[in-house]
């Protein structure tokens, strides 16, 4: 039986195990930007009138789950409200604004909500890209890891994802480095694998573009549990563009750039399913129907992503002071 689902904020196409029932946004105008069939999908908003508030939506018994895609600052409050209403939640990354907020939210969820068999998952579409799965599997065959390199560089000048007030004037730490950078470090963590997490980082940061506060660039060095050393280079404010993840191991190297995976010098194109969002939501739906949780969508995985960004930002503020990581063992 399909799970009735509501979307709070941005739109995600429902998977076969999900039936879209309703959409909520803070204003009716923004809810209508999703262009759903209003004869079949109910719209809720703070200005929609009696019977159409978020509380009204969360009271519906035919809606068992919600997808939350709202500004970073607002998400934890909506996550709590939905979970307290007994709804399963898939929330957008990052898990929270800060590691402290994320830890507090996860502790509350694990002690107060999870025992009631109400689940909370956090989205990260890079974990559902076939190319990264292929590359990560190849890394496992190459023995002890020696070095790693992670690079994501671009220049944000405008467009759909910039033209929102909370992104143009961010209240969350790191600006685009947090909002977009969690994808980059999530992919690196997938490549390194659970047996070799990062344990320490040192970084320098800068704001290269006036319109990208508070910082838009970070250059970090790090060390993993098993002793591999490497770099993480991220910038949303440079004219140098491109992305690459590379792991050098005792028995060879594996690198990936977009859907091109190179193993020991031999490059192969690995087809991804879009940006990974469709399989991500599909896997969430499958887990709901099965009464389980998807390990890749755990709040703890999202916390580990967030911690890498926060530690780089804190180290950058202190001129490159090395900082130990505490939440990478997931």
N, C-alpha and C positions, 0 to 999 in steps of 0.2 A: 504494500500500500504506500502511495506517495506521501511524503511529509509536506504538510502545508507550511509555506515559508513566507516571511515578509522581509522586505529590503528596507533598511534604515540608511538613507543617504544614497550613495552611488549605485549603479545598476550592474548586476551580474546575471547572465542568462542562466536560468534554472536547468539543472541536470534532470535525467529521466526519473530519478527518485524524489525529485522535488516538484511541487506545484506552487507557482507563485500566486499568492492570495491578496497581498496588499503591499503598498509602498508608503513609507513615511519620510518626510523631510521637514525641516523647520518651517518652511513656507510652502503653500500650495503651488506657487509659481515654480519653485525648484523641483517639487515632486512631479510636476507635469513635464519637466524636461526629459524624463525617462521615456516619454511617448508610449505608455502602455495603453491597452484597451480598457478605458474606464468603465465599460459595460461589464467587464469581467474581473478587473483588478481594482480594489478599493484604495482610494488615496486618503492619507491621514497627514495632518500637519498642525502646527500650533495655531494657525489662523484659519482652519477649515470649518470651525463652528462646532456646535454641540454634537457629541457622539463620535467625533473624528480626531480625538487627541491621541497621543502616544499611549496613555493609560488605557484608552478604549481599545486600541489595537492589541496591546499586550494582554487584555482580558479575553480575547477571542480564543475559544477552545479549538477551533479548526486551524489555528496557526501554532504549530509546535516548535518552530525555529525561526531565527532571524539572522540576516546578514547585515552587519553594521559597517558602513563605510563613511565615516564622518571625519571632520578635522581632528588632528591628533589630540589636541587639548580636551576635546569633548568626549572622546570615545570611552574612557573608563566609567563615567557616570552612566552612559547608556548601556554598557556591558553589565554593570551591576543591576540596573533596573530590569533588564531583560532576563538575567539569570534568576533574580528574586521572583520574577513572574513565572518561573518554571520553564522558560524557553531555552532551547539549545541555541548556542551562539557561535557564529563564525564572524570574527572581527578582523578588520584590516590591520596590516602591519603599520607602524611598529606597535608592540603590545601596549606601550604607554609612553609618556613623555620622558620619563627618567627610570633608571634602574630601581631606585627606591620605590617609586609609585608602582612599578611592575611587580616587585617582590611583595609589596603589601597586598596588591590585588590578587596575586597568585596564591598567597597564603590564605587569604579569605576564601577564595574559590575552593581550594583543596579541603579546607576544614568545614566550611558551611554549605557549600553547594554540591560539590562532586559526590558526597555520600548519598545525595538524593537522586543520583543517576541523571543529573542534568549536566550536559557537556558544554565545554567552552573550547573552541578551536581558534587559532590565529592564522590568518592567511599569509602565505609567502609563495608566490607563483613560481619563483626560480627553482624551488624544490620539486617542481613538476615539469621541468623541461627535460626532454629525452636526452638532449645533448650533454647536459650536466650529469645525468644518471650514467650515461655511457662513459664519460670521462672519469667519474668517480670510481666506477667499476674497474676501469683500466689501471687507475692509480693503485688499487689494492693488489694488483698482480706484480707490482714493481719493487716490492720489498721496502726496506727502511727509507723513509723520506729524508732528504738532505736539505733541500731549499724549496721555497715557494715564492711566487710573484703574483700579485693581484693588482690589476690596473683598470680603472674606469675613468675616462676623461671626456668631458664635453663642455659646451658653452650654452647655458640656459639664457635665452634672450627674450622669450615670450612663449605664446602658445597656450593650449588648453590647460596644461597642468600648472602653468605659472600664473594665469589670470584668475586667481582666487585670492581673496584678501588674506587668508590665513597663511598662504605660501609667500605672498609678496611682502607681508609684514609679519614674519613668524614670531610667535611667543614661545615656541618649543626650541630646545637647544639644537644648534647645528644647522638649522634651516634645511636646505636641500640635502645636506650630508646625512641628516637623520632620515628624512622622508624618502629619499632615493637610495641612500647609501646602504640601508639595511639589506637591499637586494644583493648588492655587491658582496657584502661580508657573509650573507647566507650562502651564496654560491661557493665562496672560499671554504667555509666550514664543511659544506657537503663534499668538496674535493679532498680536504684533509682527512675526513672521516672521524667517527666518534672515538677511535682509539688514539688519536693524535691531536687533541685540541690545543689551541693557543693558550699559553700560560702567562705571557707578559708582553706588553707593548710600550713603545716609546714613539712620540709623534711631534711633528711641527705642523701648525695650521696657519691659514691666512685667509683674508677676504680680498680677493683680486678684483671683484666687480662690485661697484657701489650698490647695485640693485639686488645683491644677493647676501643680505645680512643673516646672521652675525659673522659667519665664516663660510667660505665656499670650497675650500681646498685643504686637504690633509695628506701628509706624507709620513708614513709610519714604518718602523721596523719592529719585528716581533720574533718570538721564539716559541716553539711548540713543546708539548709534553715530552716527546721523544728526541728533542734536540735540534729539529730542523729550524733554520733561520730564514727569514725572508722579508719581503716588503709589501705594503699595502699603499697604493697610490690612488687617491680619489679627488676629482675636481669637477665642479659644475661651472667653473669660471675661467676656463682656459681655451685657447684656440687650438691646442693640441688635442686631438680627438681619437678615441679608440678604446677597446676593452680587451683584456686578456687575463686568463688565469693559468698559471703554470706550476706544476709540481715536478721537481727533479728528485729522483730516487736512485738507489743503488743499482737497480736493474734497468734504468731507462727513465724517460721523461714523458709527461702527458701535459698537453696544453689545449685550451679551448678559447676560441674567439667567435662569438655569435654561435652559429650551428656548425662551425668547422672544428673538428676534434683531431689533434695531431698526436699520435703515439709513436715515439721513437722516430720522428721525422716523416712518418707516413700520415697524410691528412685524409680524413673522411668526413663527408657531410652527413650529419645526423638530423633528420627531420623532427622539428618540434611541433607540438600542437598549439599553434598560435603563440601567445605569450605565457602559456602555462595556466592561465586563469580557468579555462574550461575544465581541464582535468582536475585542477585543485578543488573546484566546487563539486565536481562529480564524485571525487573521492570522499568529500565531506558528506554528501548525500548517501553514499553507499554505507558509510560508517553509521550514520543515524539509523538507517533501516536495519542494520545488523545489530544495533544496540551497543556499539563499541566506539572507540575514539581512534583517530588516525594519528600515529606517532609523530609524523612530520608536521602536524598542525598543533602540537602541544604548546601551551603558553610558555613552557620552559625553553623550548627551541627558540621561540621568539625573544625571550629574555636574553638568551645567549647572543643573538644577533644584535640586540639593542646595546648590550654591555660592550661589545667591540667598538661601536660608534662612540659611546659615552666615554670610554677610557681613552680613545684617541683624542677626543675633544679636551678632556681634562689634562692629558699629558701636553697637548699643544698649548694650553693656557699657561703651563708651567715650564715652557721652554724645552720640552722633550724629556721630562722626568719619566723614567720607567715605572709602569704601574702594573701590579699583578691582577690577573683576571680571576674572578671567583665563581662564575656561573657558567663555565664552558662544559663541564662534565654533565651531559644530558643523557 
